């Protein structure tokens, strides 16, 4: 059931978005990622142990005995909720169908390179965060205003993000949920589709009107369950087809440099599909994850930069790879096969039986709904940047809920193509900004590393770098953690 469908608009959005990504966005993403990889000494690889250590840090506690904001792990799960979505299932399948197995190799390469950009953007998001009634708030719009002294640029970014994530992307996620459930039920009756749309809208409203802590709590429960379920399915497929695993791994590496391995584009198409779909999935450098990373209560900005880099790895090296293995163990030659979720569904059915269609519908529900939660918060943080009006925020929450309702019933192609193009503009705006502010992130990394070398738990105060302006959240009170007993004593 579709409320809106226009082939001419669809074609125009697809062609213009493709040109933008091919000739502008992808080169910029690669250049900026390589630049930060070199300047940071490959921070995304050498500081992996620190990423895992920081993930276990608890949220700092205030004098009242309550958390000052969400913890590093909660921020990780909220951003993972948005990163891990239908792109990991349908997007990877499309990349493989067009670019062949070699596209997976380039997806991995893009995740590694993009990890450096992700570190920089999330570190800057933490540095320039602000205190709010619900803890902290921040993101690219804030470091554009405070770091670059360009509020106008921050507003442009905020508007683009609100259109892209909580509206376009959430509509896409809702549409995929509806299609997966109706497909599993073998019933595309309009009544069923409307029922699914209304149910999703109600669930979304219950979450988004609860505030960031409820969003974090829901995501913290959904994301691990979602990841474990999907990974277990992938492992089951591999076990059932264990004799095919060496062939699958071999094809990923050998086809990565095969000039004849892509449909209509040779090696360039292989690289393009891997890089574009990988970047679309893990969002490294796109300016989305820093919106959630900035809300975490940590003792040093670099800590959240490291945690968000780990999120890129989790999304690509784990979840996307599971999809690739599910497809490639069952479909040795995927070139020219049906694109999107149908390819994954077919591969699952071949390995596990028809019942797996129902299982995949459940997985899609978890993946996509958790993405809707993450997308919503990205928009909320940027609405707050533009205005503090409660009426505007209420209107935004209503709009975000309505987007889920309409998205479940609308044409997916128009929504996807439009989101792809607008996301490209968002990426370009953010990448230029973090390139200009990168020197500050490098200073923070040195500051963090010096304390770690002394065996200390790194702590940052604004007074440590008095040359920086616009820093408002890094006072002693912000980085200290008070035990509940202290809070009671203070009273």
Secondary structure, DSSP 8 states (H G I E B T S, - for coil): --S---HHHHHHHHHHHHHHIIIIIHHHHHHHHHHHHHHTTSHHHHTHHHHHHHHT----B-TTSSBSSB-HHHHHHHHHHHHSSGGGTHHHHHHHHHH-THHHHHHHHHHHHHHHHHHHHHHHHHHT-EEETTEEE--HHHHHHHTSS-HHHHHHHHHHHHIIIIIIIHHHHHHHHHHHHHHHHT---HHHHHHHHHHHHHHHHHHHTT-HHHHHHHHHHHHHHHHHHHHHHHHHHHHHTGGGHHHHHHHHHHGGG-TTSSTTTHHHHHHHHHHHHHHHHH-TTSSSHHHHHTTB--SSHHHHHHHHHHHHHIIIIIIIHHHHHHHHHH-S--TTS--THHHHHHHHHHHH-TTHHHHHHHHHHHHHHHHHHHHHHHHHHHHHHH---HHHHHHHHHHHHHHHHHHTTS-HHHHHHHHHHHHHHHHHHHHHHHHHHHHHHHHHHHHHHHHHHTT------GGGGTT--S--S-SHHHH----HHHHHHH-
